Amino acid sequence: MDMRKKRSLWWGTLTLTGAAVASRGLGLVYRMLLARFLGAEGLGFFQMIFPFYVALVTLAVAGTPVAVSQLIAEEHTNPRRLMRLALIIVTVVSVPLIGLVIMLAKPLAVMLYHDPRFIPLIITIAPALIAVGFSAVLRGYFVGIQQLTYPALSQVSEQLSRVVILYTILNFIGRHAFHNAPLVAVALIPIGEGVSLVILALAYVRSYAPLAGVMSHTSKVRDILRLSVPVTFSRLLGSLVGVIEAFFIPMRLEAAGMSPYNAIRYFGQLTGMALPLIFFPTALTLSLSTNLVPVVAHCHSAEDEQGIREAVMEGLEATAVFTVPVTILLLALGIKLDDLFFHAHIHADVFYPLVLGGFFLYFDITLSGALRGLGRTDIPMRNDLIASALEILMIYLLSINPRMAPTGIPTAIGLGFVLSMVFNAVSFTRLSRIRIPWGKILLRPLASSIPVLLTLALWHIWGMGRHLPQAESLMGSIGLTILAYLLSLRLTGPTHHRLL
């Protein structure tokens, strides 16, 4: 892998990661505002409708962003013509889908949720599909040409717009002014997507003149569909798993003896308060995975096996450097952080399995990007299908016993993350014949984390006698932990210092 591509990989990852961290930070603020605005039950309703929205988005986008970024990176196509084809595909899919969702809102609400209160929520999210489809294609274009400032800006602006609106409602209008608070929260989804689309569209117009002429390049259509269809099915699968969990988990909890109110409340806490903290570190791995697709695709097109090896190994090393200490922090402080942000009071038996499973999820995301860069977008789809089916089965088995159900469900979700990562790691090794040196990847971050544990213990002992406020104690723990980890990591060798 030449130095230009290596710089573009890390600079692109840095740009998207910075935007993702800012967006996730705003997302945590947004979740806190949502919790205040909706309450536990209202947040449960919002979390139940959101997987359905993600499933619709997956259908509307049709996997075209990955195809666009990969085909542009391979430098065998005209970017302007490719963009026109991709936008036509998204339009043809999303516009009829919007009409279908609006017409079938009532039967969908009854069939999926057994509750007519979901009808206006389903109708409200439908218009967002065309905006998110166009935005996704434009993001794929900018990723493909390795100009990531605009996707980063749009990502942050989308989340910021929702935070500003919700903050204004809570502090200047009041939550009690709205009869249907979940409907207001759902309405913020298309608003945010609209803001993102405006930014990306303006950036694209400035980059290229409007396209003209009639396209008849069926080979390019086939190329787009060849790469996008497996991604679509893979993401649709994840969305459908979310939809299934949205009604299956409360149903299993009710069967275990929990009241309907408490079942929805539990689901809201699990998916709206615990999992967002677990998903926060994916700010790096999702950015890295996005950038690995065009970089690995370029090396694969040039038959540069060494370039593929370097890109993927450095990607996994960066994942380890970041996620090992984050996982330790979540195990040590995650429950207190969750209480501080959401006042969730989540039990350790619920939180810890998600943290441990999340550690594998972070590597799974990076490996998925590597596989898609090799042109095998079907492999992550297959592996997700198997892991998701096993996860649903484990949710059922671990919730048979009423006393096990509240802890068995997050355990099943965590094991699902583990299985998906293992399947993708085996698939990458078989496809590329590149052996992943997990010992080398994990040894230094784990060794550098020993001072982190000592620092946390000493800080805890020091703070016990001083009765520090919870927020100050947590911020001090995080700050000292980061400092101890960075100092230790620098002493372990040049590789990780370079990655940082």
N, C-alpha and C positions, 0 to 999 in steps of 0.2 A: 504494500500500500504506500503510494508516494506521499510526500510530506504535505502536498496541497490537499489531498483527500483526508489525511489525518487531521490537519488543522480544521478543515470544514466539518469533520465529524464532531470534534470537541467544541469548536466554537458554536456550532449549531446546537449541540446538546446543552451547552452553557446558556445560550439564549433561551431555548425552550424551557430549560429547567428553572431559570430565573423567573420566567413568566409563570410557569406552573406553580412554583413556590408562592409567588405573589397571589396567584389565583386560588391556590389551596388555602393560603392564609385568609384571603377574603372569603373563601368558602367556609372556613371555620367560623368567621364572624357572621356570615349569612346563616349558618346552622344555629348559632346562638340566638340570632334574631328570630329565626323561624321557630325555635323552641319557645321563645317568649310569646311570639305572635299566635302560634297554633296550640301550644300545650302538648302533652304527651299523646293524647288521642288524635288531635288534629294532625300532628306530625306523623302518626301512624297511617292516617288516610293519605297524606302526601307521599309517604314512602311506598305505599301500596300502588299508587298510580304511576310513580316514576319509572319502575321497570317496564311497564306497558309503553310509556313514552319512548324509552330507549329502544324497545323492540321496533316501534314505528320508525324511529330515526334510522335504525339499521337498514330497514327496507327502503327508506327514501334515499339514503346515501348510496346504497347498493355497492359498497366496497370500493367505489371509484377513487377516493383519495390515495389509497395505497397503490392502485394501478397507475394513476397519473404520476405520482412521485417516482415510481420505479421506472416507468417507460421514459420519462424525461431524463432521469439519471443515466439511463443506458445510451442516450445521445443518438438514438437511431430513428427519431421521429421529430416532426415539426410541432413544437410546443403549442403554437396557436391553434393548429388544426386539432390537436389532441384535446385541448381545453374545450373547444366547441363541441366535439363529440361527447365528452364527459358531461357537460352541462345539459346537452340534449337528453342523454340517458337519464340523468337525475330528474329532469322535468317530466319526462314521459312516465317515470315511476311515481314521483311524489304527488303530482296534481291529482290523478285519479285516486291515489291513496287518501288524500285529504277528504275528497268527496265521500269516499267509502266509509271512512271513520265517522264523519258527521252523520251520515244516514244510519249507520249501525250502532250509534252511541248507546241507545237504550238496550238492545239485546246484548251488547258487549258488557255493559255495566251489570246486567242481571246474570249473565253467564260466568263472568270472571270474578265478580265481587259479591254477587247476591245482594246488591244494595243499590237502589235507584239514585242515591245521593252522588254516585260517581258519574252520572250522565253529563251534567254541566262541566265536570272536570275533563272528561274525554273530549268533549266538543272544543273546549278552550285550548287544549294543547295541539289540536290538529293544524292550525295555520303555521305553527313553528316549523313544520316539516320541510316546506319549500325553502325557508331561510337557512335552516341547518344543512340542507342538501347542497345548496350553492356555496355556503361557507366552507363546507368540507372539501369540495372540489378545489376551491381557491387555495385552501391550506395545502392540499396535496401539490398544487403547482409551485407554491413558494418553497415547500420542502424539497421538491425535486430540483429546483435551481439553487438551493442552499441559500435563500434569502429569507431568514426566519424572523426578522424584526416585526413584520406585519402580522404573521400568525400570533406571535407573542403579544403584541399590542392588542389584537382583537380578543384574545383569550382573557386578558386582564380586564379590558373594558366591559366585556360581557358580564363578568362576575361583579365588577364594581357598580354597574348600573343597577343590578338587583339589590346590592347592599344599600346603595343610596336611597332607592325607592322604599325599601322595607324599613330602613332607619327613619325616614321621613314619616312613614305611616305610624310607627310606634311612638315617636317622640313629639309629633305635631298634630296628628289626627286622632290616634288612639285605636287600639285593637277592637274595642267594643263598637266602633262605628261601622263595622262590617259584619253583616249577618252570617256570611259564608266565608270564613277565614281561609279554609283550604283552597277555595276557588281563586281568591286573591293571590295566594302563593303560587298556584299553578299558572295564573296569568302572567307572572313574572318570567316564565320560561320563554314564551315567544318574544317578549320584549327584549330580553338579553340576547337572544339569537339574532334579532333584527339589528341591534347595535353592532354585533360582531360582523354581520354581513355587510353593513354600510362601510365599515373600515376596510375590510378585505376588497370589496368591489372598487372603492376609490383607489386603493393601492394598485390593483390590477390594471385599471384604466390608465393610471400614470405610467405603468410599466410597458404596456402594449396598446397599440391602437385597436379599436373595435374590429372584430373579425368580419370578413366578407367572403362571399362565395358559397357554393353548395358542396357539401361533403359527400363523397361516395366511397370512401376508403373502408370497405367492409373488413379488410384485414385488421385495421386498427380497432374497429369495434370488437372483433374477435379477441384481440390482444387485451383490451380493457376488460372484457367479460371473463376471459381466462384467468386473469389475476384477481378480479374483483368479486366474482361469484363465491369462491371459497371463503374470502374474508367476510362477505355478507352473511353467509351461512354460519360462520364461526361466531360473529358478533350477534347475529340473531339468536343463535343458540344460547349465548350468555344472557341475552335479554329475556328469552323465554324461560330460562332457569329462574331469573329474577321474578318474572310474572308468576311462575309456578310457586316459588317460595312465598310470594306475597299473599296467596290464599291458602297454600298448603301448611305453612308454619303456624299461622293462627288456628287453622283447623285442627292440627295435631295437638296444639296446646289446649284447645277446648276439649278435645277427646281425652286429654290427660287430666281434665278436671278444672282447668282454668276458666274463668268467666270470659265472655266475649270482649268485654271492656279491657280486662287485664291482658288478654291475648293480643289485642291490637296495640295496647300500650307497650307490651314486651317487644313486639315487632318494631315499633317506632324507636325504642331504645336501642335495639340490636342493630338495625340498619341505618338509623338516622343519627345515632349518638356514639356508638362504639365503632362501627366499621369506618366512618369518615376519618377517625384518628389512625386506624390501621392503613387506610388508603393514602394518607398524606405523603409517605415516602415515595409513592409511585410518581410523584412529581419528577424525580430524576429518571426512573426506569422507563416511564412512558416516553419521555423526551429522548432518551437514549435509543429506545426501540424504534421510534419514528425516524431518527437519523441513521440508524443502522440499515434500514431498508434501502435507501438510495446508494449508500456507500458500499454495502455488500453486493448490491445489484451491479454496480459499476465494476467492482473487482471480479465478480462472477462472469460478467460479459467479456471482460478482458482475459479470462482464464487465469487470474492472479490468485492462486491458492494461498500463497503466503500473505497476501493482502487481506483475504478473508479471515485467515487465522489471527492476524494481528488485530483487526477490527473487533472481532468477536471476543477474543481473550481480554483485550483492554476494556471492552464493554462490561464483561463479567467482573473484572477486577474493580472497575469503578463502582459497579453495583455492590460488591462486597464491602469496599471501603466506606460507602455511605450507609448501607442498610444494617451492617453488623452493630455499630453503636446505636443506631436508631432503634433497633429491636431491643437492645439492652435497656435503653431509656424507657421504652414503652413498657417493658416488663417491670421496671423499677418504679416508674412514675406515671404510667399511662392512666391508671384508675383515678389518681388524684387530678391529673390534667382533665380527664373526662368530667369529673365532678366540678372542676373550676369552670370549664367551658359551658357545660350543659346542665349541671346539677342533676346528673343522671343517676348516681348512686348504683352503678352497675357492679354486680358481684364479680369477684375475681375468677370464679369458675366459668363465667361467661366470657370474660375479657381475655384471659391468658391463652386459651386455644386459638383465638383469632389472631393474636400477636404472633404466636409460633407458626401458624399457617401462613400469615402474611410474609414472614421471612422468605419462604419458598415462592410466594407469589411474585416478589420483586425480581427474582432470577427468572421466573417463568416469562415475565413480560419481555425481558431482554432477549431471551432465547427465541421467543415468538418473532421478534423483529428480525433476528438473524435468519430464521427459516423463511420468512417472507422475502427477505432480500435475495435468497437463493432461488426465488421463483416458485417455491413450494408452499403457496398460501393454503393449500388443502390440508397440510399436515397439522398445523395448529388447530384447524377446524375439527379434524378427526380426534385429536387428543382431547380437546375441550369437550367433545361429545361424550367420550368415554368417561372422563373425569366427572362431568356434570351428572351423568346417569348414576354413577356410583355415589356421588354426593347426595342426590335425592334419595337413593336407597338407604344410605346411612342415616339421613334425617328421619326416615320412617322407622328404621330399626332402633335408633337411639332415643326415640320419643315414645316407644311403646310403654315403658315403665314411667308412670306419672312423676315419680321423684327424679328420674333421670332427664326428663324432657327439657327443662330449662338450660341444663348444661350440655346435654347430648346434641342439641341443635347447633350451637357454635362449634362444638368439636367436629361435627360432620362437615361444616363449612370449611374449617381449617384443614381437615384432611383432604377435601376437594382441591384446595390450593396446592397441597403437597403432591398429589397424584398428577395434576396437570403439569407441574414443573418437571417431575421425573419422566413423564412421557415425552415432553419436548426435548429434554436433555438427551435421552436415548435416541430420539429421532434425528437430532442434529448430528450426533456422533456417527450414526449409520449413514446419513446422507453425505456428509462432508468428509468422513473418515478422519476427522480432527478430534483427537482425544482431549477432553476437558480436564485440566489438572486441578481438581477441586481442592486438593490439599494446599497447593501453592496459592490458589486464589483466596482461600479462607484463613490460612495460617497467620499471616501478618495482621490482618484486621482483628482477629480474635486475640492475638498476643497483645496488640495495642489497646485492647479493651480492658485488660487487667487493671491498669491505672484508673480507668473509668469507675470500676467497681470500688476500688479503694477510695477514690475521691467522693463517691456517693456516700459510702459508709462514714467517712470522716465528717463530711458536711452534715449528715444526719445527727451524728453525735454532738457536734458543735452547736447545731441549731436547737437541739432538744432543751437545753438550759436557757435559751434566750426567747423562746416562745414567739418565733417569727410568724407574721401573717402568712397564710397559705400561698398566696400569689408570689410574695417575695421569696419564700423558701423554695418554691418550684423554679422560679426564674434563676435563682442563685445556683440551684442544682444543675440546671441545664447549661448555664454559662460555664461553670467550672468543669462540667463533664466534657463539653466541647473542647475547651482549652487543654484539658489533660489528654484527650484523645489525639488532638492535632500534634501536640508536643511528642507524644509517644510514637505516633505514626511517622513523624519525620525522622525519628531515630532508628526505625526499622529497616530503612532502605530507600534508594532513590526512586524505585518504581512508583510507589504509592505517593511519594512527595510530588513526582511529576504529574500524576493523575490529578491530585488536588490542585 
